[in-house]
Amino acid sequence: MAKAKDPTAGMTEAQKAYEAKRAAKAGMSLEKWLAQKQKAAAKTARTTASPAAKPKRKTGLLGRLLGRARGEG
């Protein structure tokens, strides 16, 4: 069985204290709080990872005229 990585491994003591305070305020243990926070971050990353592509706008009058003057089309 693989052991789960310690979520507080890369944190400083001040960061651990801050997260412990937030966890206590939410009524959770530090480990449960960090797991919930990590799940929420992953969910947010999934939803923002693939933004909908905007349709290409039609070129305006000035843009078309300048394009003709340049010989683009």
PDB file of N, H, CA, C and O in Angstrom:
ATOM      1  N   MET A   1       0.825  -1.174   0.000  1.00  0.00           N
ATOM      2  CA  MET A   1       0.000   0.000   0.000  1.00  0.00           C
ATOM      3  C   MET A   1       0.877   1.248   0.000  1.00  0.00           C
ATOM      4  O   MET A   1       1.863   1.315   0.734  1.00  0.00           O
ATOM      5  N   ALA A   2       0.523   2.232  -0.818  1.00  0.00           N
ATOM      6  H   ALA A   2      -0.278   2.178  -1.414  1.00  0.00           H
ATOM      7  CA  ALA A   2       1.291   3.475  -0.885  1.00  0.00           C
ATOM      8  C   ALA A   2       0.787   4.444   0.179  1.00  0.00           C
ATOM      9  O   ALA A   2      -0.415   4.587   0.400  1.00  0.00           O
ATOM     10  N   LYS A   3       1.736   5.098   0.825  1.00  0.00           N
ATOM     11  H   LYS A   3       2.712   4.981   0.646  1.00  0.00           H
ATOM     12  CA  LYS A   3       1.352   6.071   1.842  1.00  0.00           C
ATOM     13  C   LYS A   3       0.942   7.374   1.180  1.00  0.00           C
ATOM     14  O   LYS A   3       1.501   7.756   0.151  1.00  0.00           O
ATOM     15  N   ALA A   4      -0.021   8.048   1.761  1.00  0.00           N
ATOM     16  H   ALA A   4      -0.474   7.737   2.596  1.00  0.00           H
ATOM     17  CA  ALA A   4      -0.439   9.346   1.245  1.00  0.00           C
ATOM     18  C   ALA A   4       0.619  10.382   1.592  1.00  0.00           C
ATOM     19  O   ALA A   4       1.207  10.344   2.673  1.00  0.00           O
ATOM     20  N   LYS A   5       0.854  11.297   0.678  1.00  0.00           N
ATOM     21  H   LYS A   5       0.376  11.328  -0.200  1.00  0.00           H
ATOM     22  CA  LYS A   5       1.849  12.342   0.900  1.00  0.00           C
ATOM     23  C   LYS A   5       1.338  13.297   1.977  1.00  0.00           C
ATOM     24  O   LYS A   5       0.156  13.637   2.014  1.00  0.00           O
ATOM     25  N   ASP A   6       2.245  13.720   2.845  1.00  0.00           N
ATOM     26  H   ASP A   6       3.206  13.444   2.815  1.00  0.00           H
ATOM     27  CA  ASP A   6       1.892  14.648   3.908  1.00  0.00           C
ATOM     28  C   ASP A   6       1.560  16.007   3.292  1.00  0.00           C
ATOM     29  O   ASP A   6       2.422  16.609   2.652  1.00  0.00           O
ATOM     30  N   PRO A   7       0.330  16.508   3.468  1.00  0.00           N
ATOM     31  CA  PRO A   7      -0.050  17.778   2.844  1.00  0.00           C
ATOM     32  C   PRO A   7       0.667  18.989   3.440  1.00  0.00           C
ATOM     33  O   PRO A   7       0.698  20.056   2.827  1.00  0.00           O
ATOM     34  N   THR A   8       1.239  18.828   4.621  1.00  0.00           N
ATOM     35  H   THR A   8       1.214  17.961   5.119  1.00  0.00           H
ATOM     36  CA  THR A   8       1.925  19.953   5.256  1.00  0.00           C
ATOM     37  C   THR A   8       3.429  19.899   5.034  1.00  0.00           C
ATOM     38  O   THR A   8       4.168  20.660   5.659  1.00  0.00           O
ATOM     39  N   ALA A   9       3.897  19.018   4.159  1.00  0.00           N
ATOM     40  H   ALA A   9       3.297  18.399   3.651  1.00  0.00           H
ATOM     41  CA  ALA A   9       5.334  18.812   3.978  1.00  0.00           C
ATOM     42  C   ALA A   9       6.063  20.068   3.511  1.00  0.00           C
ATOM     43  O   ALA A   9       7.158  20.348   4.000  1.00  0.00           O
ATOM     44  N   GLY A  10       5.500  20.823   2.595  1.00  0.00           N
ATOM     45  H   GLY A  10       4.610  20.595   2.198  1.00  0.00           H
ATOM     46  CA  GLY A  10       6.189  21.990   2.063  1.00  0.00           C
ATOM     47  C   GLY A  10       5.842  23.290   2.760  1.00  0.00           C
ATOM     48  O   GLY A  10       6.217  24.364   2.292  1.00  0.00           O
ATOM     49  N   MET A  11       5.129  23.205   3.874  1.00  0.00           N
ATOM     50  H   MET A  11       4.823  22.332   4.254  1.00  0.00           H
ATOM     51  CA  MET A  11       4.676  24.418   4.559  1.00  0.00           C
ATOM     52  C   MET A  11       5.626  24.836   5.667  1.00  0.00           C
ATOM     53  O   MET A  11       6.274  24.008   6.307  1.00  0.00           O
ATOM     54  N   THR A  12       5.690  26.138   5.875  1.00  0.00           N
ATOM     55  H   THR A  12       5.164  26.811   5.355  1.00  0.00           H
ATOM     56  CA  THR A  12       6.448  26.649   7.013  1.00  0.00           C
ATOM     57  C   THR A  12       5.568  26.530   8.251  1.00  0.00           C
ATOM     58  O   THR A  12       4.379  26.228   8.157  1.00  0.00           O
ATOM     59  N   GLU A  13       6.164  26.769   9.396  1.00  0.00           N
ATOM     60  H   GLU A  13       7.130  27.015   9.472  1.00  0.00           H
ATOM     61  CA  GLU A  13       5.394  26.698  10.646  1.00  0.00           C
ATOM     62  C   GLU A  13       4.277  27.743  10.661  1.00  0.00           C
ATOM     63  O   GLU A  13       3.182  27.476  11.155  1.00  0.00           O
ATOM     64  N   ALA A  14       4.554  28.919  10.124  1.00  0.00           N
ATOM     65  H   ALA A  14       5.444  29.136   9.723  1.00  0.00           H
ATOM     66  CA  ALA A  14       3.541  29.979  10.086  1.00  0.00           C
ATOM     67  C   ALA A  14       2.370  29.577   9.194  1.00  0.00           C
ATOM     68  O   ALA A  14       1.214  29.832   9.531  1.00  0.00           O
ATOM     69  N   GLN A  15       2.667  28.951   8.057  1.00  0.00           N
ATOM     70  H   GLN A  15       3.606  28.743   7.782  1.00  0.00           H
ATOM     71  CA  GLN A  15       1.604  28.500   7.161  1.00  0.00           C
ATOM     72  C   GLN A  15       0.764  27.410   7.817  1.00  0.00           C
ATOM     73  O   GLN A  15      -0.462  27.395   7.700  1.00  0.00           O
ATOM     74  N   LYS A  16       1.450  26.491   8.515  1.00  0.00           N
ATOM     75  H   LYS A  16       2.445  26.503   8.610  1.00  0.00           H
ATOM     76  CA  LYS A  16       0.726  25.425   9.213  1.00  0.00           C
ATOM     77  C   LYS A  16      -0.191  26.012  10.278  1.00  0.00           C
ATOM     78  O   LYS A  16      -1.333  25.577  10.428  1.00  0.00           O
ATOM     79  N   ALA A  17       0.309  26.999  11.019  1.00  0.00           N
ATOM     80  H   ALA A  17       1.237  27.352  10.897  1.00  0.00           H
ATOM     81  CA  ALA A  17      -0.492  27.627  12.066  1.00  0.00           C
ATOM     82  C   ALA A  17      -1.703  28.334  11.469  1.00  0.00           C
ATOM     83  O   ALA A  17      -2.805  28.255  12.012  1.00  0.00           O
ATOM     84  N   TYR A  18      -1.494  29.022  10.352  1.00  0.00           N
ATOM     85  H   TYR A  18      -0.599  29.086   9.911  1.00  0.00           H
ATOM     86  CA  TYR A  18      -2.588  29.732   9.689  1.00  0.00           C
ATOM     87  C   TYR A  18      -3.659  28.750   9.224  1.00  0.00           C
ATOM     88  O   TYR A  18      -4.849  28.965   9.456  1.00  0.00           O
ATOM     89  N   GLU A  19      -3.237  27.678   8.571  1.00  0.00           N
ATOM     90  H   GLU A  19      -2.271  27.503   8.383  1.00  0.00           H
ATOM     91  CA  GLU A  19      -4.193  26.685   8.084  1.00  0.00           C
ATOM     92  C   GLU A  19      -4.871  25.958   9.243  1.00  0.00           C
ATOM     93  O   GLU A  19      -6.048  25.611   9.146  1.00  0.00           O
ATOM     94  N   ALA A  20      -4.151  25.726  10.329  1.00  0.00           N
ATOM     95  H   ALA A  20      -3.195  26.008  10.408  1.00  0.00           H
ATOM     96  CA  ALA A  20      -4.750  25.086  11.506  1.00  0.00           C
ATOM     97  C   ALA A  20      -5.827  25.981  12.106  1.00  0.00           C
ATOM     98  O   ALA A  20      -6.868  25.496  12.549  1.00  0.00           O
ATOM     99  N   LYS A  21      -5.577  27.282  12.119  1.00  0.00           N
ATOM    100  H   LYS A  21      -4.731  27.676  11.759  1.00  0.00           H
ATOM    101  CA  LYS A  21      -6.564  28.228  12.647  1.00  0.00           C
ATOM    102  C   LYS A  21      -7.823  28.229  11.773  1.00  0.00           C
ATOM    103  O   LYS A  21      -8.944  28.246  12.283  1.00  0.00           O
ATOM    104  N   ARG A  22      -7.624  28.211  10.466  1.00  0.00           N
ATOM    105  H   ARG A  22      -6.714  28.197  10.053  1.00  0.00           H
ATOM    106  CA  ARG A  22      -8.769  28.189   9.549  1.00  0.00           C
ATOM    107  C   ARG A  22      -9.545  26.878   9.678  1.00  0.00           C
ATOM    108  O   ARG A  22     -10.774  26.867   9.612  1.00  0.00           O
ATOM    109  N   ALA A  23      -8.813  25.766   9.864  1.00  0.00           N
ATOM    110  H   ALA A  23      -7.815  25.775   9.918  1.00  0.00           H
ATOM    111  CA  ALA A  23      -9.460  24.467  10.021  1.00  0.00           C
ATOM    112  C   ALA A  23     -10.274  24.429  11.310  1.00  0.00           C
ATOM    113  O   ALA A  23     -11.391  23.913  11.330  1.00  0.00           O
ATOM    114  N   ALA A  24      -9.714  24.976  12.383  1.00  0.00           N
ATOM    115  H   ALA A  24      -8.806  25.395  12.368  1.00  0.00           H
ATOM    116  CA  ALA A  24     -10.426  25.001  13.661  1.00  0.00           C
ATOM    117  C   ALA A  24     -11.685  25.850  13.553  1.00  0.00           C
ATOM    118  O   ALA A  24     -12.723  25.507  14.118  1.00  0.00           O
ATOM    119  N   LYS A  25     -11.590  26.951  12.830  1.00  0.00           N
ATOM    120  H   LYS A  25     -10.747  27.230  12.371  1.00  0.00           H
ATOM    121  CA  LYS A  25     -12.747  27.827  12.652  1.00  0.00           C
ATOM    122  C   LYS A  25     -13.851  27.109  11.875  1.00  0.00           C
ATOM    123  O   LYS A  25     -15.037  27.336  12.118  1.00  0.00           O
ATOM    124  N   ALA A  26     -13.454  26.241  10.937  1.00  0.00           N
ATOM    125  H   ALA A  26     -12.491  26.057  10.740  1.00  0.00           H
ATOM    126  CA  ALA A  26     -14.419  25.475  10.152  1.00  0.00           C
ATOM    127  C   ALA A  26     -14.867  24.208  10.880  1.00  0.00           C
ATOM    128  O   ALA A  26     -15.769  23.512  10.413  1.00  0.00           O
ATOM    129  N   GLY A  27     -14.241  23.904  12.020  1.00  0.00           N
ATOM    130  H   GLY A  27     -13.508  24.469  12.398  1.00  0.00           H
ATOM    131  CA  GLY A  27     -14.614  22.728  12.798  1.00  0.00           C
ATOM    132  C   GLY A  27     -14.078  21.430  12.224  1.00  0.00           C
ATOM    133  O   GLY A  27     -14.727  20.390  12.336  1.00  0.00           O
ATOM    134  N   MET A  28     -12.900  21.475  11.607  1.00  0.00           N
ATOM    135  H   MET A  28     -12.373  22.320  11.516  1.00  0.00           H
ATOM    136  CA  MET A  28     -12.298  20.287  10.995  1.00  0.00           C
ATOM    137  C   MET A  28     -10.884  20.098  11.512  1.00  0.00           C
ATOM    138  O   MET A  28     -10.295  20.984  12.131  1.00  0.00           O
ATOM    139  N   SER A  29     -10.361  18.908  11.234  1.00  0.00           N
ATOM    140  H   SER A  29     -10.840  18.189  10.731  1.00  0.00           H
ATOM    141  CA  SER A  29      -8.948  18.682  11.534  1.00  0.00           C
ATOM    142  C   SER A  29      -8.125  19.315  10.415  1.00  0.00           C
ATOM    143  O   SER A  29      -8.643  19.598   9.335  1.00  0.00           O
ATOM    144  N   LEU A  30      -6.846  19.532  10.684  1.00  0.00           N
ATOM    145  H   LEU A  30      -6.425  19.303  11.561  1.00  0.00           H
ATOM    146  CA  LEU A  30      -5.973  20.153   9.694  1.00  0.00           C
ATOM    147  C   LEU A  30      -5.883  19.297   8.430  1.00  0.00           C
ATOM    148  O   LEU A  30      -5.923  19.825   7.319  1.00  0.00           O
ATOM    149  N   GLU A  31      -5.763  17.984   8.596  1.00  0.00           N
ATOM    150  H   GLU A  31      -5.731  17.555   9.499  1.00  0.00           H
ATOM    151  CA  GLU A  31      -5.641  17.097   7.442  1.00  0.00           C
ATOM    152  C   GLU A  31      -6.906  17.122   6.589  1.00  0.00           C
ATOM    153  O   GLU A  31      -6.839  17.174   5.360  1.00  0.00           O
ATOM    154  N   LYS A  32      -8.060  17.086   7.256  1.00  0.00           N
ATOM    155  H   LYS A  32      -8.114  17.044   8.253  1.00  0.00           H
ATOM    156  CA  LYS A  32      -9.328  17.112   6.530  1.00  0.00           C
ATOM    157  C   LYS A  32      -9.495  18.450   5.814  1.00  0.00           C
ATOM    158  O   LYS A  32      -9.960  18.489   4.675  1.00  0.00           O
ATOM    159  N   TRP A  33      -9.121  19.540   6.469  1.00  0.00           N
ATOM    160  H   TRP A  33      -8.743  19.509   7.394  1.00  0.00           H
ATOM    161  CA  TRP A  33      -9.218  20.880   5.889  1.00  0.00           C
ATOM    162  C   TRP A  33      -8.349  20.990   4.628  1.00  0.00           C
ATOM    163  O   TRP A  33      -8.793  21.506   3.602  1.00  0.00           O
ATOM    164  N   LEU A  34      -7.110  20.500   4.720  1.00  0.00           N
ATOM    165  H   LEU A  34      -6.750  20.081   5.553  1.00  0.00           H
ATOM    166  CA  LEU A  34      -6.204  20.591   3.574  1.00  0.00           C
ATOM    167  C   LEU A  34      -6.671  19.701   2.422  1.00  0.00           C
ATOM    168  O   LEU A  34      -6.515  20.063   1.256  1.00  0.00           O
ATOM    169  N   ALA A  35      -7.245  18.535   2.746  1.00  0.00           N
ATOM    170  H   ALA A  35      -7.372  18.241   3.694  1.00  0.00           H
ATOM    171  CA  ALA A  35      -7.760  17.654   1.699  1.00  0.00           C
ATOM    172  C   ALA A  35      -8.932  18.320   0.978  1.00  0.00           C
ATOM    173  O   ALA A  35      -9.034  18.255  -0.247  1.00  0.00           O
ATOM    174  N   GLN A  36      -9.811  18.958   1.746  1.00  0.00           N
ATOM    175  H   GLN A  36      -9.727  19.011   2.741  1.00  0.00           H
ATOM    176  CA  GLN A  36     -10.954  19.649   1.156  1.00  0.00           C
ATOM    177  C   GLN A  36     -10.483  20.821   0.296  1.00  0.00           C
ATOM    178  O   GLN A  36     -11.012  21.062  -0.789  1.00  0.00           O
ATOM    179  N   LYS A  37      -9.492  21.536   0.791  1.00  0.00           N
ATOM    180  H   LYS A  37      -9.062  21.340   1.673  1.00  0.00           H
ATOM    181  CA  LYS A  37      -8.942  22.678   0.058  1.00  0.00           C
ATOM    182  C   LYS A  37      -8.301  22.217  -1.253  1.00  0.00           C
ATOM    183  O   LYS A  37      -8.437  22.880  -2.281  1.00  0.00           O
ATOM    184  N   GLN A  38      -7.606  21.084  -1.211  1.00  0.00           N
ATOM    185  H   GLN A  38      -7.496  20.545  -0.376  1.00  0.00           H
ATOM    186  CA  GLN A  38      -6.958  20.547  -2.407  1.00  0.00           C
ATOM    187  C   GLN A  38      -7.998  20.088  -3.433  1.00  0.00           C
ATOM    188  O   GLN A  38      -7.821  20.299  -4.633  1.00  0.00           O
ATOM    189  N   LYS A  39      -9.087  19.459  -2.963  1.00  0.00           N
ATOM    190  H   LYS A  39      -9.231  19.288  -1.988  1.00  0.00           H
ATOM    191  CA  LYS A  39     -10.150  19.030  -3.866  1.00  0.00           C
ATOM    192  C   LYS A  39     -10.804  20.229  -4.544  1.00  0.00           C
ATOM    193  O   LYS A  39     -11.090  20.191  -5.741  1.00  0.00           O
ATOM    194  N   ALA A  40     -11.041  21.293  -3.777  1.00  0.00           N
ATOM    195  H   ALA A  40     -10.809  21.324  -2.805  1.00  0.00           H
ATOM    196  CA  ALA A  40     -11.654  22.495  -4.343  1.00  0.00           C
ATOM    197  C   ALA A  40     -10.740  23.141  -5.374  1.00  0.00           C
ATOM    198  O   ALA A  40     -11.210  23.633  -6.401  1.00  0.00           O
ATOM    199  N   ALA A  41      -9.447  23.144  -5.109  1.00  0.00           N
ATOM    200  H   ALA A  41      -9.065  22.744  -4.275  1.00  0.00           H
ATOM    201  CA  ALA A  41      -8.492  23.720  -6.059  1.00  0.00           C
ATOM    202  C   ALA A  41      -8.450  22.898  -7.345  1.00  0.00           C
ATOM    203  O   ALA A  41      -8.354  23.457  -8.438  1.00  0.00           O
ATOM    204  N   ALA A  42      -8.521  21.578  -7.216  1.00  0.00           N
ATOM    205  H   ALA A  42      -8.599  21.125  -6.328  1.00  0.00           H
ATOM    206  CA  ALA A  42      -8.512  20.718  -8.395  1.00  0.00           C
ATOM    207  C   ALA A  42      -9.778  20.928  -9.223  1.00  0.00           C
ATOM    208  O   ALA A  42      -9.726  20.942 -10.453  1.00  0.00           O
ATOM    209  N   LYS A  43     -10.905  21.089  -8.547  1.00  0.00           N
ATOM    210  H   LYS A  43     -10.946  21.078  -7.548  1.00  0.00           H
ATOM    211  CA  LYS A  43     -12.172  21.320  -9.246  1.00  0.00           C
ATOM    212  C   LYS A  43     -12.125  22.643  -9.994  1.00  0.00           C
ATOM    213  O   LYS A  43     -12.570  22.727 -11.139  1.00  0.00           O
ATOM    214  N   THR A  44     -11.594  23.670  -9.358  1.00  0.00           N
ATOM    215  H   THR A  44     -11.232  23.603  -8.428  1.00  0.00           H
ATOM    216  CA  THR A  44     -11.473  24.975  -9.993  1.00  0.00           C
ATOM    217  C   THR A  44     -10.536  24.906 -11.189  1.00  0.00           C
ATOM    218  O   THR A  44     -10.795  25.523 -12.223  1.00  0.00           O
ATOM    219  N   ALA A  45      -9.458  24.164 -11.049  1.00  0.00           N
ATOM    220  H   ALA A  45      -9.249  23.663 -10.209  1.00  0.00           H
ATOM    221  CA  ALA A  45      -8.496  24.028 -12.145  1.00  0.00           C
ATOM    222  C   ALA A  45      -9.122  23.310 -13.335  1.00  0.00           C
ATOM    223  O   ALA A  45      -8.846  23.652 -14.485  1.00  0.00           O
ATOM    224  N   ARG A  46      -9.962  22.320 -13.061  1.00  0.00           N
ATOM    225  H   ARG A  46     -10.186  22.043 -12.126  1.00  0.00           H
ATOM    226  CA  ARG A  46     -10.627  21.603 -14.155  1.00  0.00           C
ATOM    227  C   ARG A  46     -11.592  22.511 -14.903  1.00  0.00           C
ATOM    228  O   ARG A  46     -11.667  22.458 -16.130  1.00  0.00           O
ATOM    229  N   THR A  47     -12.330  23.341 -14.175  1.00  0.00           N
ATOM    230  H   THR A  47     -12.269  23.384 -13.177  1.00  0.00           H
ATOM    231  CA  THR A  47     -13.330  24.180 -14.825  1.00  0.00           C
ATOM    232  C   THR A  47     -12.699  25.335 -15.589  1.00  0.00           C
ATOM    233  O   THR A  47     -13.255  25.780 -16.592  1.00  0.00           O
ATOM    234  N   THR A  48     -11.549  25.830 -15.138  1.00  0.00           N
ATOM    235  H   THR A  48     -11.096  25.469 -14.323  1.00  0.00           H
ATOM    236  CA  THR A  48     -10.911  26.946 -15.825  1.00  0.00           C
ATOM    237  C   THR A  48      -9.852  26.489 -16.816  1.00  0.00           C
ATOM    238  O   THR A  48      -9.263  27.322 -17.504  1.00  0.00           O
ATOM    239  N   ALA A  49      -9.593  25.200 -16.906  1.00  0.00           N
ATOM    240  H   ALA A  49     -10.071  24.523 -16.347  1.00  0.00           H
ATOM    241  CA  ALA A  49      -8.541  24.703 -17.787  1.00  0.00           C
ATOM    242  C   ALA A  49      -8.914  24.840 -19.260  1.00  0.00           C
ATOM    243  O   ALA A  49      -8.041  25.081 -20.093  1.00  0.00           O
ATOM    244  N   SER A  50     -10.178  24.692 -19.590  1.00  0.00           N
ATOM    245  H   SER A  50     -10.888  24.496 -18.913  1.00  0.00           H
ATOM    246  CA  SER A  50     -10.584  24.752 -20.992  1.00  0.00           C
ATOM    247  C   SER A  50     -11.683  25.798 -21.189  1.00  0.00           C
ATOM    248  O   SER A  50     -12.866  25.460 -21.224  1.00  0.00           O
ATOM    249  N   PRO A  51     -11.290  27.063 -21.318  1.00  0.00           N
ATOM    250  CA  PRO A  51     -12.305  28.088 -21.547  1.00  0.00           C
ATOM    251  C   PRO A  51     -12.893  27.946 -22.950  1.00  0.00           C
ATOM    252  O   PRO A  51     -12.219  27.489 -23.873  1.00  0.00           O
ATOM    253  N   ALA A  52     -14.142  28.339 -23.095  1.00  0.00           N
ATOM    254  H   ALA A  52     -14.689  28.711 -22.345  1.00  0.00           H
ATOM    255  CA  ALA A  52     -14.801  28.235 -24.387  1.00  0.00           C
ATOM    256  C   ALA A  52     -14.150  29.195 -25.375  1.00  0.00           C
ATOM    257  O   ALA A  52     -13.868  30.348 -25.047  1.00  0.00           O
ATOM    258  N   ALA A  53     -13.917  28.707 -26.578  1.00  0.00           N
ATOM    259  H   ALA A  53     -14.146  27.770 -26.844  1.00  0.00           H
ATOM    260  CA  ALA A  53     -13.289  29.534 -27.602  1.00  0.00           C
ATOM    261  C   ALA A  53     -14.305  30.549 -28.121  1.00  0.00           C
ATOM    262  O   ALA A  53     -15.451  30.208 -28.410  1.00  0.00           O
ATOM    263  N   LYS A  54     -13.864  31.793 -28.231  1.00  0.00           N
ATOM    264  H   LYS A  54     -12.933  32.069 -27.995  1.00  0.00           H
ATOM    265  CA  LYS A  54     -14.750  32.833 -28.736  1.00  0.00           C
ATOM    266  C   LYS A  54     -14.807  32.743 -30.258  1.00  0.00           C
ATOM    267  O   LYS A  54     -13.798  32.475 -30.908  1.00  0.00           O
ATOM    268  N   PRO A  55     -15.985  32.967 -30.817  1.00  0.00           N
ATOM    269  CA  PRO A  55     -16.059  32.969 -32.277  1.00  0.00           C
ATOM    270  C   PRO A  55     -15.313  34.179 -32.841  1.00  0.00           C
ATOM    271  O   PRO A  55     -15.282  35.243 -32.223  1.00  0.00           O
ATOM    272  N   LYS A  56     -14.717  34.004 -34.014  1.00  0.00           N
ATOM    273  H   LYS A  56     -14.743  33.139 -34.516  1.00  0.00           H
ATOM    274  CA  LYS A  56     -13.945  35.084 -34.613  1.00  0.00           C
ATOM    275  C   LYS A  56     -14.899  36.188 -35.069  1.00  0.00           C
ATOM    276  O   LYS A  56     -15.912  35.926 -35.717  1.00  0.00           O
ATOM    277  N   ARG A  57     -14.554  37.416 -34.718  1.00  0.00           N
ATOM    278  H   ARG A  57     -13.731  37.629 -34.191  1.00  0.00           H
ATOM    279  CA  ARG A  57     -15.400  38.552 -35.085  1.00  0.00           C
ATOM    280  C   ARG A  57     -15.193  38.918 -36.546  1.00  0.00           C
ATOM    281  O   ARG A  57     -14.100  38.784 -37.096  1.00  0.00           O
ATOM    282  N   LYS A  58     -16.272  39.381 -37.154  1.00  0.00           N
ATOM    283  H   LYS A  58     -17.160  39.489 -36.707  1.00  0.00           H
ATOM    284  CA  LYS A  58     -16.197  39.855 -38.528  1.00  0.00           C
ATOM    285  C   LYS A  58     -15.400  41.152 -38.536  1.00  0.00           C
ATOM    286  O   LYS A  58     -15.541  41.977 -37.634  1.00  0.00           O
ATOM    287  N   THR A  59     -14.569  41.330 -39.548  1.00  0.00           N
ATOM    288  H   THR A  59     -14.455  40.659 -40.281  1.00  0.00           H
ATOM    289  CA  THR A  59     -13.754  42.530 -39.651  1.00  0.00           C
ATOM    290  C   THR A  59     -14.657  43.727 -39.935  1.00  0.00           C
ATOM    291  O   THR A  59     -15.585  43.633 -40.738  1.00  0.00           O
ATOM    292  N   GLY A  60     -14.385  44.842 -39.280  1.00  0.00           N
ATOM    293  H   GLY A  60     -13.632  44.919 -38.627  1.00  0.00           H
ATOM    294  CA  GLY A  60     -15.167  46.055 -39.475  1.00  0.00           C
ATOM    295  C   GLY A  60     -14.842  46.743 -40.792  1.00  0.00           C
ATOM    296  O   GLY A  60     -13.948  46.320 -41.525  1.00  0.00           O
ATOM    297  N   LEU A  61     -15.575  47.800 -41.079  1.00  0.00           N
ATOM    298  H   LEU A  61     -16.301  48.143 -40.483  1.00  0.00           H
ATOM    299  CA  LEU A  61     -15.419  48.535 -42.329  1.00  0.00           C
ATOM    300  C   LEU A  61     -14.003  49.054 -42.506  1.00  0.00           C
ATOM    301  O   LEU A  61     -13.401  48.863 -43.562  1.00  0.00           O
ATOM    302  N   LEU A  62     -13.466  49.709 -41.484  1.00  0.00           N
ATOM    303  H   LEU A  62     -13.955  49.864 -40.626  1.00  0.00           H
ATOM    304  CA  LEU A  62     -12.109  50.249 -41.594  1.00  0.00           C
ATOM    305  C   LEU A  62     -11.081  49.144 -41.790  1.00  0.00           C
ATOM    306  O   LEU A  62     -10.142  49.295 -42.572  1.00  0.00           O
ATOM    307  N   GLY A  63     -11.254  48.060 -41.096  1.00  0.00           N
ATOM    308  H   GLY A  63     -12.016  47.938 -40.461  1.00  0.00           H
ATOM    309  CA  GLY A  63     -10.329  46.942 -41.231  1.00  0.00           C
ATOM    310  C   GLY A  63     -10.351  46.355 -42.627  1.00  0.00           C
ATOM    311  O   GLY A  63      -9.305  46.013 -43.180  1.00  0.00           O
ATOM    312  N   ARG A  64     -11.546  46.236 -43.201  1.00  0.00           N
ATOM    313  H   ARG A  64     -12.395  46.514 -42.752  1.00  0.00           H
ATOM    314  CA  ARG A  64     -11.654  45.718 -44.567  1.00  0.00           C
ATOM    315  C   ARG A  64     -11.011  46.665 -45.565  1.00  0.00           C
ATOM    316  O   ARG A  64     -10.309  46.226 -46.476  1.00  0.00           O
ATOM    317  N   LEU A  65     -11.248  47.979 -45.397  1.00  0.00           N
ATOM    318  H   LEU A  65     -11.819  48.335 -44.657  1.00  0.00           H
ATOM    319  CA  LEU A  65     -10.661  48.962 -46.315  1.00  0.00           C
ATOM    320  C   LEU A  65      -9.141  48.972 -46.220  1.00  0.00           C
ATOM    321  O   LEU A  65      -8.450  49.035 -47.237  1.00  0.00           O
ATOM    322  N   LEU A  66      -8.619  48.910 -44.993  1.00  0.00           N
ATOM    323  H   LEU A  66      -9.180  48.859 -44.167  1.00  0.00           H
ATOM    324  CA  LEU A  66      -7.166  48.879 -44.828  1.00  0.00           C
ATOM    325  C   LEU A  66      -6.577  47.597 -45.407  1.00  0.00           C
ATOM    326  O   LEU A  66      -5.485  47.615 -45.974  1.00  0.00           O
ATOM    327  N   GLY A  67      -7.287  46.501 -45.266  1.00  0.00           N
ATOM    328  H   GLY A  67      -8.174  46.487 -44.805  1.00  0.00           H
ATOM    329  CA  GLY A  67      -6.830  45.240 -45.833  1.00  0.00           C
ATOM    330  C   GLY A  67      -6.756  45.296 -47.348  1.00  0.00           C
ATOM    331  O   GLY A  67      -5.815  44.783 -47.954  1.00  0.00           O
ATOM    332  N   ARG A  68      -7.749  45.919 -47.952  1.00  0.00           N
ATOM    333  H   ARG A  68      -8.514  46.336 -47.460  1.00  0.00           H
ATOM    334  CA  ARG A  68      -7.731  46.070 -49.412  1.00  0.00           C
ATOM    335  C   ARG A  68      -6.572  46.959 -49.844  1.00  0.00           C
ATOM    336  O   ARG A  68      -5.903  46.679 -50.838  1.00  0.00           O
ATOM    337  N   ALA A  69      -6.340  48.032 -49.090  1.00  0.00           N
ATOM    338  H   ALA A  69      -6.884  48.259 -48.283  1.00  0.00           H
ATOM    339  CA  ALA A  69      -5.257  48.959 -49.432  1.00  0.00           C
ATOM    340  C   ALA A  69      -3.900  48.258 -49.332  1.00  0.00           C
ATOM    341  O   ALA A  69      -2.987  48.560 -50.101  1.00  0.00           O
ATOM    342  N   ARG A  70      -3.767  47.342 -48.405  1.00  0.00           N
ATOM    343  H   ARG A  70      -4.508  47.096 -47.780  1.00  0.00           H
ATOM    344  CA  ARG A  70      -2.505  46.610 -48.235  1.00  0.00           C
ATOM    345  C   ARG A  70      -2.384  45.453 -49.221  1.00  0.00           C
ATOM    346  O   ARG A  70      -1.306  44.881 -49.389  1.00  0.00           O
ATOM    347  N   GLY A  71      -3.491  45.112 -49.869  1.00  0.00           N
ATOM    348  H   GLY A  71      -4.366  45.576 -49.733  1.00  0.00           H
ATOM    349  CA  GLY A  71      -3.478  44.001 -50.816  1.00  0.00           C
ATOM    350  C   GLY A  71      -3.674  42.656 -50.148  1.00  0.00           C
ATOM    351  O   GLY A  71      -3.272  41.627 -50.692  1.00  0.00           O
ATOM    352  N   GLU A  72      -4.296  42.652 -48.959  1.00  0.00           N
ATOM    353  H   GLU A  72      -4.623  43.488 -48.517  1.00  0.00           H
ATOM    354  CA  GLU A  72      -4.491  41.404 -48.212  1.00  0.00           C
ATOM    355  C   GLU A  72      -5.733  40.643 -48.656  1.00  0.00           C
ATOM    356  O   GLU A  72      -5.874  39.469 -48.314  1.00  0.00           O
ATOM    357  N   GLY A  73      -6.602  41.241 -49.375  1.00  0.00           N
ATOM    358  H   GLY A  73      -6.487  42.195 -49.653  1.00  0.00           H
ATOM    359  CA  GLY A  73      -7.775  40.466 -49.703  1.00  0.00           C
ATOM    360  C   GLY A  73      -8.784  41.234 -50.336  1.00  0.00           C
ATOM    361  O   GLY A  73      -9.843  40.704 -50.673  1.00  0.00           O
TER     362      GLY A  73
END
